[in-house]
Amino acid sequence: MPLTPLHVFPAISVYLLFYRRLNGLALLLGTTLLSDLEPILYEFTWINYPRVLLLFGGFARQGPHVITHNPFSIILLVAPATMLLTKLLELAGRGTLMELLPGAEWISYSWIATYFSALLGSFLHLSWDLTMHVDVNLGFPFIYVPNPFINYQASIVILQASLVMIPVAYVIGRRINSGSPFKKLP
């Protein structure tokens, strides 16, 4: 698995294209932090992987990506948690950030736009992880559906394409949106 910061590169391209419509903080948190809390928890606390019973029988494959790396958990667990964390961080940091960056424009996003941004970031994370991790269960928590998308070359292509697309997305995004993506908060 690439380290979590590498998950930011595909999200940067998407953000630069739609920075007026996406909550950047929610997208970033969905792409990095909350999606990988489960693997970080197992890695640094020496907690054993859980044996998770599936609703229609059997057990989920054990590994660090069992609970949070699937569409069901992203929609009902990861994206809502990311949305709440984003809104809390916005409340706590608005005054401080505006003082530190006096030329920046503060955009207040609705809860729905923030949820959508978190959802998009989390699905970007999952889509890249699908090319690398065998313990991703696409049928969780109902049945075991093995990950058919394992392809390590594809994961390298995603990284390379993301790096190439960042300057292209910046140029196109500047034409689509008004203002600079670097002067917009959050």
Protein Blocks (a to p, Z undefined) as FASTA:
>chain_A
ZZfklmmmmmmmmmmmmmmmpcfklmmmmmmmmmmmmmmmmmmnopacdddddfkgpjdd
edjklmmncfklmmmmmmmmmmmmmmmmmmmmmmmmmmmmmmbccddddfklmmmmmmmm
mmmmmmmmmmmmmkbcfkbckbccddfkbcfklmmmmmmmmmmmmmmmmmmmmmmpgcjf
klccZZ
